[in-house]
């Protein structure tokens, strides 16, 4: 199986820069947290500050950018109710092409409104029909389906996060560091791993999952993909982390990821409150798991400089309030 | 009167880079807000993400960096209960020198704790005695007093914000833009103005004040510094904006600032909620006034690309909660 590598990461960034310039993903800085422990200084990578509120626009923009112009002009389609839908809607608007997002009836009105505010057509369906409907739309209109993670172009887009981390660690004179990345379908950690493997080979890459959706931890230890039923995976409030790796992303994870740690729901909530109360960042539960791991799983993590990728910030205000009230 | 200019801004950045490298201020990006109006796209400059939670570390680090080594080793001292105290404490820790912060008895415990957590010695005094006590400490110990704004070295440090805005606007191909900056003592807007005047001469620089602390608007229109009593200026909840320009900063403001707009307390609260709910950023009231102006004073502002400097993020969690509950 062909894995994404450092050259693909560089090529993805070059494509994004050439086609989009500053309309592409924001180059997010590493933010030092002065309140972190001295023997393991924490740096946050705030992907929550991307225009759609999550790292997902990197993959969505890149997967759209690599289409030939004629194909691209026929539009793009996605099925998701979360950050991927918003990212694909953002990509469609950026390229000025027709965009359809297939969303379950049950999706919160705010998420539907977010996609609509980015000019996407929103098609509401039963949950079980999402994928089939998206594929039918693609077949009928010639639009291209942009998958949330099971795609080399999407993974290559996410890998630009890893390039930036490697460059910013090098600027700090840090070669050995621990990089914490949330795992759901595995697109982000696959890309980050591919980039870091060559650009910062002495970093340790550690995935983070909610204890209630720790299928990848179990899979990594078993050496094969272990399936957790949806009913089990969706117990966590980190609604962005209920996916499972595909064959493609699992192969990346086996190759590039050193370990996976888990965090409890309480720890996720505490981390949301800490990020907003001390670091100036609004994180959604999925985006806060890495900070939760830093704060509550230090015994399982190496000492030294630690990078926590804050993957997204699209949180319900009521949930943010309850974390702040702590 | 000698004003800070573009060359001073470049020199300040060079000094910070040479002495501190990545331990200096974070180079914050411009964050596009997709939800903004198309004919006046909004870009946020999130200085709230600096390590001490505000732009103030730029001035404090630079004013400390320009001291000769022997003077610097005797330490630094500041009187303030807010972001300047935190910034000076951070600068002291960064340079590894003795640091004293003189704080009124009445300061919230969290602010005292923040300074202490950065290893500063905190001296509690009566409000009226702050300045005299800080000067006595400086005289007795040989420490250098770092003023919050009335200092060329501090203004030059803040001017690096303007350099970055100019560079990032140029990268976007934008030459005409409106830049919104909060005004209190005027150190930030003086520095930003000095940098933009040469680096982006077609930008318009507009200050923002709370309606309840609009002394600088009145002063600018009168053509001379108008004094508002402390009791009037402190009615606003934007506790970082209750200062008044000095002769030095007022001369910068007269030279570089095109206009000053004001915002109400309600508008500030709404902007805090918007920044956290939509943009992923925690802003304190003083940091939210520019976004409030963008959202509620569009009739008084030019069309086109608008940059809002989010100057700080040190907000009481309870206040953030009430804005989110809005």
HADDOCK unambig.tbl for C-alpha pairs under 7 A between the chains (distance, minus, plus):
assign (segid A and resid 22 and name CA) (segid B and resid 172 and name CA) 5.81 0.50 0.50
assign (segid A and resid 28 and name CA) (segid B and resid 29 and name CA) 6.87 0.50 0.50
assign (segid A and resid 29 and name CA) (segid B and resid 28 and name CA) 6.84 0.50 0.50
assign (segid A and resid 32 and name CA) (segid B and resid 51 and name CA) 6.10 0.50 0.50
assign (segid A and resid 33 and name CA) (segid B and resid 51 and name CA) 6.14 0.50 0.50
assign (segid A and resid 34 and name CA) (segid B and resid 51 and name CA) 6.13 0.50 0.50
assign (segid A and resid 48 and name CA) (segid B and resid 280 and name CA) 6.44 0.50 0.50
assign (segid A and resid 49 and name CA) (segid B and resid 279 and name CA) 6.94 0.50 0.50
assign (segid A and resid 49 and name CA) (segid B and resid 280 and name CA) 6.06 0.50 0.50
assign (segid A and resid 51 and name CA) (segid B and resid 32 and name CA) 6.10 0.50 0.50
assign (segid A and resid 51 and name CA) (segid B and resid 33 and name CA) 6.13 0.50 0.50
assign (segid A and resid 51 and name CA) (segid B and resid 34 and name CA) 6.13 0.50 0.50
assign (segid A and resid 172 and name CA) (segid B and resid 22 and name CA) 5.79 0.50 0.50
assign (segid A and resid 276 and name CA) (segid B and resid 282 and name CA) 6.36 0.50 0.50
assign (segid A and resid 277 and name CA) (segid B and resid 317 and name CA) 6.22 0.50 0.50
assign (segid A and resid 279 and name CA) (segid B and resid 49 and name CA) 6.95 0.50 0.50
assign (segid A and resid 280 and name CA) (segid B and resid 48 and name CA) 6.44 0.50 0.50
assign (segid A and resid 280 and name CA) (segid B and resid 49 and name CA) 6.07 0.50 0.50
assign (segid A and resid 280 and name CA) (segid B and resid 281 and name CA) 5.99 0.50 0.50
assign (segid A and resid 280 and name CA) (segid B and resid 282 and name CA) 4.64 0.50 0.50
assign (segid A and resid 280 and name CA) (segid B and resid 313 and name CA) 5.73 0.50 0.50
assign (segid A and resid 281 and name CA) (segid B and resid 280 and name CA) 5.99 0.50 0.50
assign (segid A and resid 281 and name CA) (segid B and resid 281 and name CA) 5.26 0.50 0.50
assign (segid A and resid 281 and name CA) (segid B and resid 282 and name CA) 5.84 0.50 0.50
assign (segid A and resid 282 and name CA) (segid B and resid 276 and name CA) 6.35 0.50 0.50
assign (segid A and resid 282 and name CA) (segid B and resid 280 and name CA) 4.64 0.50 0.50
assign (segid A and resid 282 and name CA) (segid B and resid 281 and name CA) 5.84 0.50 0.50
assign (segid A and resid 282 and name CA) (segid B and resid 282 and name CA) 6.67 0.50 0.50
assign (segid A and resid 313 and name CA) (segid B and resid 280 and name CA) 5.74 0.50 0.50
assign (segid A and resid 317 and name CA) (segid B and resid 277 and name CA) 6.23 0.50 0.50
assign (segid A and resid 317 and name CA) (segid B and resid 324 and name CA) 6.09 0.50 0.50
assign (segid A and resid 321 and name CA) (segid B and resid 321 and name CA) 5.38 0.50 0.50
assign (segid A and resid 324 and name CA) (segid B and resid 317 and name CA) 6.11 0.50 0.50
